[in-house]
Amino acid sequence: MRILYINNDGAGFADYLEIAENTTVEQFFKIKMSGANASDYMIRVNRQPVPKDYVLQENDRVTITPTKIEGAVLSS
């Protein structure tokens, strides 16, 4: 099945991907962001936060955005 994947990590990109039926958001994250900690990212499907066990559907739009930007300076 086909979904739109938007990766906002680093330079970012968007592309259509073919994934297996019954793939959950958690499984998709582990495949695409191997070695990354999910708690460091905001993961949305169709612009809405979803639970990790959400099963992706045909034409879903998955966005993965880091919540921590490496090298950023915090101002007070």
C-alpha positions as CSV (number, residue, x, y, z in Angstrom):
1,M,0.0,0.0,0.0
2,R,1.2,3.6,-0.6
3,I,1.7,6.4,1.9
4,L,3.2,9.8,1.8
5,Y,6.2,10.0,4.2
6,I,7.5,13.5,5.2
7,N,10.8,13.4,7.1
8,N,11.6,16.7,8.8
9,D,14.9,15.5,10.3
10,G,18.0,17.2,8.8
11,A,17.4,18.5,5.3
12,G,14.0,16.9,5.2
13,F,12.2,15.3,2.3
14,A,8.9,13.9,1.2
15,D,8.2,10.9,-0.9
16,Y,5.6,8.2,-1.6
17,L,6.5,4.8,-0.2
18,E,5.1,1.3,-0.6
19,I,4.7,-0.4,2.8
20,A,3.1,-3.7,3.9
21,E,-0.5,-3.9,4.9
22,N,-1.1,-3.7,8.7
23,T,2.1,-1.7,9.4
24,T,1.8,0.2,12.6
25,V,3.3,3.7,13.3
26,E,5.8,2.1,15.7
27,Q,6.9,-0.5,13.1
28,F,7.2,2.2,10.4
29,F,9.3,4.4,12.7
30,K,11.7,1.6,13.6
31,I,12.2,0.9,9.9
32,K,12.7,4.5,8.7
33,M,14.5,5.9,11.8
34,S,16.6,2.9,12.8
35,G,18.5,3.5,16.0
36,A,16.6,6.7,16.8
37,N,14.5,7.2,20.0
38,A,10.8,7.7,19.2
39,S,10.5,10.0,22.2
40,D,12.8,12.5,20.5
41,Y,10.3,12.9,17.6
42,M,6.7,14.1,17.0
43,I,5.0,11.6,14.8
44,R,1.8,12.6,13.1
45,V,-0.5,10.9,10.6
46,N,-2.7,13.2,8.5
47,R,-1.5,16.1,10.7
48,Q,-2.8,14.4,13.9
49,P,-0.9,12.7,16.7
50,V,-1.6,9.0,16.8
51,P,-0.8,6.2,19.2
52,K,2.1,3.9,18.4
53,D,-0.2,1.0,17.6
54,Y,-2.2,3.0,14.9
55,V,-2.3,0.9,11.8
56,L,-1.4,2.9,8.7
57,Q,-3.9,3.1,5.9
58,E,-3.6,3.6,2.1
59,N,-2.8,7.3,1.3
60,D,-2.0,8.3,5.0
61,R,0.4,11.1,5.3
62,V,3.1,10.3,8.0
63,T,5.2,13.2,9.3
64,I,8.3,12.7,11.6
65,T,9.7,15.8,13.1
66,P,12.5,16.0,15.7
67,T,11.5,17.7,19.0
68,K,15.2,18.3,19.9
69,I,17.4,20.1,17.4
70,E,21.0,19.2,17.8
71,G,23.2,22.3,18.4
72,A,20.4,24.6,19.2
73,V,21.1,27.1,21.9
74,L,18.4,27.6,24.6
75,S,17.8,31.3,25.5
76,S,16.4,32.4,28.8
